[in-house]
Amino acid sequence: MPITDNGTHNVVASFIIVGFETLRDVELFLFFLFSSMYVFTITAHFLIVTLVAVNRNLHKPMYILLANFSMLEVLYTTVTVPKMLNALFTQHKEISLSSCIAQFYFLFSFGGVENCLLAVMAYDRYVAICRPLHYPTLMSGKTTLRLGLGAWVGGLLAPFPPTVWISTLRFCFPNFIDHFFCDYAPLLKLSCEDTSKGEFVFTVISWSVILGCFLLIMISYTFIVVAVLKIQSIEGQKKAFITCASHSAVVSIFYGSIIFMYIRPTSHIRFTMDKVVSVFYCVVTPLINPIIYCLRNKEVKVAVLKTWRFLENMRLQKCRRFG
């Protein structure tokens, strides 16, 4: 419903998420495709969290950080995907102003946490390869806890100022958000006010978080590459690179899409390509991350087999008891 603002503007109290403007049959196809991907993503990440929690062999800094990362991916996808699926299936595309701002905040806060966690995980790999003798000291349980907590706190605080600023803006008709969630640029486009100052603040924060964490990751990997090249045996070099392969693959995929989306001016841009890229980092990337981490990790594979055998033994014992 519109609200009159000083008799000059009709200020909106809700938005219409445009989403994917296509045929109904295509929308239903996208619904079943994305819902299947979402269920698989949530299941895979909860499996990783459970494996790390119940297997003592995985109570190591790398896997504790991986469990944090998996829990984060669950939250990150849940911010946008359920609303998108509801819009595709029911065609109910309205979202209230407060819900839109909340979605904006949690999307960017969890994105900020992901940047920070990837930087912490890169530091963990740096210590493991470049300073292996000091690893137990530099990556102790308390240190890992502090680094993980710092990543969560930093990520959750970073988008707070832009969110407060956006909540004070007036938004006018037409109230169509040309996206499948409340992203920053589509929201700015609907504002009745001059957003240049707020856009500058958001750009500074985005660049600081994204490029700052990316720079830390690149510094870590520079030291790692130099250290690995000093290893004389080919087998030793290969083993060291395999240790970092999963993390480096996730970093490449994540930053490839994020830098395209947010390290650029937000005014006067078209959102068609943005939707495609957003689907990639909101739906596809969280889906393939557990595959990347698990398929190339022997300890995770062993933990999966042990857990499977334990559950199978429990099932057999129950069958014998009641059979």
Salt bridges, closest charged atoms under 4 A:
ASP5 OD2 - ARG170 NH1 2.35
GLU27 OE1 - ARG24 NH1 3.21
GLU27 OE2 - LYS93 NZ 3.45
ASP124 OD2 - ARG125 NH2 2.77
ASP178 OD1 - LYS275 NZ 2.89
ASP183 OD2 - HIS179 NE2 3.64
GLU193 OE2 - ARG170 NE 3.04
ASP274 OD2 - ARG264 NH2 2.65
GLU299 OE2 - LYS60 NZ 2.62
GLU312 OE2 - ARG315 NH2 2.59
